[in-house]
Amino acid sequence: MGLGSRTKGARGELEAAEALTRIGLDCSRTAQRTGKTGMADLECDGVNLHIEVKRTERLNPYRYMDQAIADSQRTRRKPLVVMRSSHKPWLILCRLDDLPSIVEEVLRARSQIRSSGDEQTPEAL
């Protein structure tokens, strides 16, 4: 992976973390938080999800989901892919069977943020 690809990937991870934070999740890049690579791209406090971020012009959702599934098996977290192309909105990809538990995770995390009285809590909560 070239320096340009790494920079674009890091920028995409930051954008995705900001987008998820705007909807009520407290997210940051895993590489920033732990200094380790080979893990999920993002960590969101209070959410048991393995989040992969893809910021590319040619989306390949099944390949991304296969990677997320394989990587998530170590942690037993639910795989989730956040992806977008230039000038397009962020999309979230998950397996249909995982959707109910993912929604529960997100609602529980948002509820924890709300009950903590965090000043950064989005008004949409």
C-alpha positions in Angstrom: 0.0 0.0 0.0 1.5 3.3 -1.1 1.8 6.4 1.0 -1.1 8.0 -0.9 -3.3 5.0 -0.2 -2.5 5.0 3.5 -3.2 8.8 3.7 -6.5 8.4 1.9 -7.4 5.5 4.1 -6.5 7.4 7.3 -8.5 10.4 6.0 -11.5 8.1 5.3 -11.3 6.6 8.7 -11.4 10.0 10.3 -14.3 11.1 8.1 -16.2 7.9 9.0 -15.5 8.3 12.8 -16.8 11.9 12.6 -19.9 10.8 10.7 -20.7 8.0 13.3 -20.0 10.5 16.1 -22.6 12.9 14.6 -25.2 10.2 14.9 -24.5 9.6 18.5 -21.6 7.1 18.7 -18.2 8.0 20.3 -15.8 6.7 17.6 -12.1 7.0 16.9 -9.5 5.4 14.7 -8.2 2.1 16.2 -4.6 2.9 15.0 -4.8 6.2 16.9 -6.2 4.7 20.0 -4.0 1.6 20.3 -1.1 2.2 17.8 -1.8 -1.3 16.4 -2.8 -2.2 12.9 -4.6 -5.3 11.7 -7.6 -4.6 14.0 -10.9 -3.0 13.2 -10.5 0.4 11.6 -12.8 2.2 14.1 -13.6 1.7 17.8 -16.8 3.1 19.1 -17.2 3.3 22.9 -19.9 0.9 24.2 -20.5 -0.8 20.9 -19.5 -4.4 20.3 -18.9 -4.0 16.5 -16.0 -4.7 14.2 -16.0 -1.6 12.0 -14.1 -1.6 8.7 -13.9 1.6 6.7 -13.6 1.7 2.9 -13.1 5.0 1.1 -12.7 4.2 -2.5 -14.1 4.9 -6.0 -14.9 1.3 -6.9 -16.9 -0.2 -4.1 -16.8 -4.0 -3.7 -19.2 -4.7 -0.8 -18.9 -8.5 -0.7 -15.1 -8.4 -0.5 -15.3 -5.8 2.3 -17.9 -7.8 4.2 -15.8 -11.0 3.8 -12.8 -9.1 5.3 -14.9 -7.7 8.2 -16.3 -11.2 8.9 -12.9 -12.9 8.9 -11.3 -10.2 11.0 -14.2 -10.0 13.5 -14.0 -13.7 14.3 -11.1 -13.1 16.7 -13.1 -10.7 18.8 -16.5 -12.2 18.2 -17.9 -8.7 17.4 -20.5 -8.1 14.7 -18.9 -7.1 11.4 -20.0 -3.7 10.0 -18.6 -1.9 6.9 -18.8 1.9 6.5 -18.0 2.9 2.9 -18.3 5.7 0.4 -17.0 7.0 -2.9 -16.1 10.7 -3.6 -19.1 13.0 -3.6 -21.4 10.3 -2.2 -22.9 9.8 1.2 -21.5 7.2 3.7 -23.2 3.8 3.5 -23.3 1.1 6.1 -23.2 -2.6 5.1 -24.1 -5.4 7.4 -25.5 -8.9 7.2 -29.3 -8.8 7.4 -29.3 -11.4 10.3 -26.9 -9.1 12.3 -29.1 -6.0 11.9 -31.3 -6.5 15.0 -28.2 -6.9 17.3 -26.4 -4.0 15.6 -29.4 -1.7 16.1 -29.5 -2.8 19.8 -25.8 -2.1 20.2 -26.2 1.4 18.7 -29.3 2.3 20.7 -27.6 1.0 24.0 -24.5 3.1 23.3 -26.5 6.2 22.4 -28.5 5.7 25.6 -25.3 5.5 27.7 -24.0 8.7 26.1 -27.4 10.4 26.8 -27.5 9.3 30.5 -23.9 10.4 31.1 -24.9 14.0 30.4 -22.1 14.4 28.0 -22.1 17.9 26.6 -21.2 16.6 23.2 -24.3 14.6 23.0 -26.0 15.2 19.6 -29.3 17.0 19.7 -30.7 14.2 17.5 -30.5 11.8 20.5 
